[in-house]
């Protein structure tokens, strides 16, 4: 075989010319299906007195499971630790403004978008506290699951395992009573960058409705697909 003409072995090939030798590499396209998961979070409390939060909110954040995004955010954590911030996991309300800004910029730069669905109960419309607070919780989660279902289908559902037992029971009941058949997983948010992203999305929605501060939502790329504020009556 002459130098510069190693011959072809058959099949479609793309050529890389390295000068002396022409090396032919068979072209293959890898098709990796994109996996979607739905991450649930909440904000506010069940205190319907003047001392309580003005709203009770549940959020569902739909994410593609993206290795590039996870890698970028994992690298960011080590970069911040090297700068003296000591970040074990990202949590919007606990992180400093500097860390929040770095997280949101890196998340936006990853190019992996998110879709956020939120149901907000305006407590000021309630003339008296609900008699069955647990059922209110179930109803809120059922609503947000229903809103997200056309986009999410029957993809797996994840939620933080830290919340009260009431939260876990409400989520499980809402899933059972809702459409489709989903698997539900309660994991530590510290173990999941996606749960940490959902936390940031929930925090951004909360900032928008409570403080009319839209900057966090804009920094996240305005991921809200549906935001519904509901009340009594």
C-alpha positions as CSV (number, residue, x, y, z in Angstrom):
1,X,0.0,0.0,0.0
2,X,1.5,3.4,-1.0
3,X,2.2,6.1,1.5
4,X,-0.8,8.4,1.6
5,X,-3.2,5.8,0.3
6,X,-3.9,3.3,3.1
7,X,-7.0,2.0,1.2
8,X,-10.6,1.9,2.3
9,X,-12.2,-0.8,4.4
10,X,-15.7,-0.1,3.2
11,X,-18.6,1.7,4.7
12,X,-19.1,5.5,5.0
13,X,-16.0,7.2,6.3
14,X,-14.7,10.7,7.0
15,X,-11.1,11.5,6.3
16,X,-8.5,13.2,8.5
17,X,-5.5,14.2,6.5
18,X,-2.4,14.1,8.7
19,X,0.1,14.9,5.9
20,X,2.0,11.7,5.1
21,X,-0.9,9.3,5.9
22,X,-4.5,9.6,5.1
23,X,-6.3,7.9,8.0
24,X,-10.0,7.2,7.4
25,X,-12.3,7.0,10.4
26,X,-15.7,5.4,10.2
27,X,-18.4,8.0,11.1
28,X,-20.9,6.9,13.8
29,X,-23.7,8.9,15.3
30,X,-24.5,8.3,18.9
31,X,-28.1,8.9,19.8
32,X,-28.6,9.3,23.5
33,X,-32.2,9.7,24.6
34,X,-32.8,12.8,26.8
35,X,-34.2,11.9,30.2
36,X,-36.6,14.3,31.8
37,X,-37.4,14.5,35.6
38,X,-39.8,16.7,37.6
39,X,-38.5,18.2,40.8
40,X,-41.0,19.4,43.5
41,X,-40.4,22.2,46.0
42,X,-42.4,24.4,48.3
43,X,-42.2,27.8,50.0
44,X,-44.2,29.5,52.7
45,X,-45.8,28.0,55.8
46,X,-49.2,26.8,57.1
47,X,-49.6,29.7,59.6
48,X,-52.7,31.6,58.4
49,X,-52.4,34.3,61.1
50,X,-50.7,37.6,60.5
51,X,-47.4,36.1,61.7
52,X,-47.4,33.6,58.8
53,X,-46.1,34.0,55.3
54,X,-48.4,35.8,52.9
55,X,-48.5,32.9,50.5
56,X,-48.2,29.1,50.4
57,X,-46.6,27.9,47.2
58,X,-45.6,24.7,45.5
59,X,-43.4,24.5,42.4
60,X,-42.6,21.8,39.8
61,X,-39.4,22.3,37.9
62,X,-39.0,20.1,34.7
63,X,-35.4,19.4,33.8
64,X,-33.6,17.5,31.1
65,X,-30.9,15.4,32.9
66,X,-27.8,17.1,31.4
67,X,-24.3,16.0,32.0
68,X,-22.8,19.3,30.8
69,X,-24.9,21.3,33.2
70,X,-24.2,19.0,36.1
71,X,-20.5,19.1,35.4
72,X,-20.5,22.9,35.2
73,X,-22.2,23.4,38.5
74,X,-20.1,20.8,40.2
75,X,-17.0,22.6,38.9
76,X,-18.4,25.8,40.2
77,X,-18.7,24.4,43.7
78,X,-15.1,23.5,43.8
79,X,-14.1,26.9,42.3
80,X,-16.1,28.7,45.0
81,X,-14.6,26.4,47.7
82,X,-11.1,27.3,46.5
83,X,-12.0,31.0,46.9
84,X,-13.0,30.3,50.5
85,X,-16.8,30.1,50.3
86,X,-17.0,26.5,51.6
87,X,-20.1,25.3,49.6
88,X,-21.3,21.8,50.3
89,X,-24.4,22.3,48.2
90,X,-26.3,25.2,46.7
91,X,-29.3,26.6,48.6
92,X,-30.7,29.9,47.4
93,X,-31.9,31.4,50.7
94,X,-28.7,30.3,52.5
95,X,-26.2,31.3,49.9
96,X,-24.6,34.7,49.8
97,X,-25.6,37.1,46.9
98,X,-22.2,36.5,45.4
99,X,-22.7,32.7,45.4
100,X,-26.3,33.1,44.1
101,X,-25.1,35.2,41.2
102,X,-22.3,32.8,40.3
103,X,-24.7,29.9,40.4
104,X,-27.3,31.5,38.2
105,X,-24.7,32.7,35.7
106,X,-23.2,29.3,35.4
107,X,-26.6,27.7,35.1
108,X,-27.7,30.1,32.3
109,X,-24.3,29.6,30.5
110,X,-24.9,25.8,30.4
111,X,-27.6,26.2,27.9
112,X,-29.8,23.5,29.5
113,X,-33.1,25.2,30.1
114,X,-35.7,24.5,32.8
115,X,-39.5,24.8,32.8
116,X,-41.2,26.0,36.0
117,X,-44.8,25.5,37.0
118,X,-46.0,27.2,40.2
119,X,-49.3,27.3,42.2
120,X,-49.5,30.1,44.8
121,X,-52.2,30.2,47.5
122,X,-52.9,33.8,48.5
123,X,-53.7,33.5,52.2
124,X,-55.2,37.0,52.4
125,X,-58.2,35.6,50.5
126,X,-58.9,33.0,53.2
127,X,-61.5,34.2,55.7
128,X,-60.5,31.5,58.1
129,X,-57.8,28.8,58.3
130,X,-58.7,25.7,56.3
131,X,-60.1,22.9,58.4
132,X,-58.0,20.3,56.7
133,X,-54.5,21.7,56.1
134,X,-53.2,18.4,54.8
135,X,-55.9,18.3,52.1
136,X,-54.9,21.8,51.0
137,X,-51.4,20.6,50.5
138,X,-52.6,17.6,48.5
139,X,-54.7,19.9,46.3
140,X,-51.8,22.3,45.6
141,X,-49.5,19.4,44.6
142,X,-52.3,17.9,42.4
143,X,-52.7,21.2,40.6
144,X,-49.0,21.7,39.9
145,X,-48.7,18.1,38.7
146,X,-51.6,18.6,36.4
147,X,-50.2,21.9,35.0
148,X,-46.9,20.2,34.3
149,X,-48.2,16.9,33.0
150,X,-48.5,17.9,29.3
151,X,-44.8,18.8,29.2
152,X,-43.5,16.2,31.6
153,X,-45.6,13.2,30.8
154,X,-45.1,10.4,33.3
155,X,-41.5,11.2,34.0
156,X,-40.1,10.4,37.5
157,X,-40.8,12.8,40.3
158,X,-38.2,13.9,42.9
159,X,-38.5,15.9,46.1
160,X,-36.3,16.8,49.0
161,X,-36.5,14.2,51.8
162,X,-36.0,16.9,54.5
163,X,-39.6,18.4,54.6
164,X,-42.1,17.3,57.2
165,X,-43.9,14.0,57.0
166,X,-47.0,16.0,56.0
167,X,-45.2,17.0,52.8
168,X,-44.2,13.5,51.9
169,X,-47.7,12.1,52.4
170,X,-49.3,15.0,50.4
171,X,-47.0,14.4,47.5
172,X,-47.6,10.7,47.4
173,X,-51.4,11.2,47.7
174,X,-51.3,13.8,44.9
175,X,-49.4,11.6,42.6
176,X,-51.7,8.6,43.3
177,X,-54.8,10.8,42.6
178,X,-53.3,12.6,39.6
179,X,-53.0,11.6,36.0
180,X,-50.6,9.0,34.7
181,X,-48.3,6.7,36.6
182,X,-45.1,8.1,38.1
183,X,-42.3,6.9,40.3
184,X,-41.6,9.2,43.3
185,X,-38.2,9.6,45.0
186,X,-37.4,11.5,48.1
187,X,-33.6,12.3,48.2
188,X,-31.4,14.7,50.0
189,X,-31.1,17.9,48.0
190,X,-27.4,17.9,48.9
191,X,-27.0,14.8,46.7
192,X,-28.8,16.3,43.7
193,X,-27.8,19.3,41.7
194,X,-31.2,19.1,40.0
195,X,-33.0,19.5,43.3
196,X,-30.7,22.5,44.0
197,X,-31.7,24.0,40.7
198,X,-35.4,23.5,41.6
199,X,-34.7,25.2,44.9
200,X,-33.3,28.2,43.1
201,X,-36.3,28.3,40.7
202,X,-38.7,28.2,43.7
203,X,-36.7,31.0,45.4
204,X,-36.9,33.1,42.3
205,X,-40.6,32.7,42.0
206,X,-41.0,33.5,45.7
207,X,-38.9,36.7,45.3
208,X,-41.1,37.7,42.3
209,X,-44.5,37.3,44.0
210,X,-43.5,38.5,47.5
211,X,-41.1,41.3,46.8
212,X,-41.8,42.0,43.1
213,X,-38.1,41.4,42.5
214,X,-37.9,39.9,39.0
215,X,-34.1,40.0,38.8
216,X,-33.5,36.4,39.9
217,X,-36.1,35.1,37.5
218,X,-34.5,37.1,34.6
219,X,-31.0,35.7,35.6
220,X,-32.5,32.2,35.3
221,X,-33.7,32.9,31.8
222,X,-37.4,33.4,32.8
223,X,-38.2,29.7,33.0
224,X,-41.8,30.1,34.2
225,X,-44.2,28.3,32.0
226,X,-47.3,28.7,34.2
227,X,-47.7,30.7,37.4
228,X,-51.2,30.6,39.0
229,X,-52.2,32.6,42.1
230,X,-55.3,31.1,43.6
231,X,-57.5,32.1,46.6
232,X,-60.6,31.1,48.6
233,X,-63.9,31.2,46.7
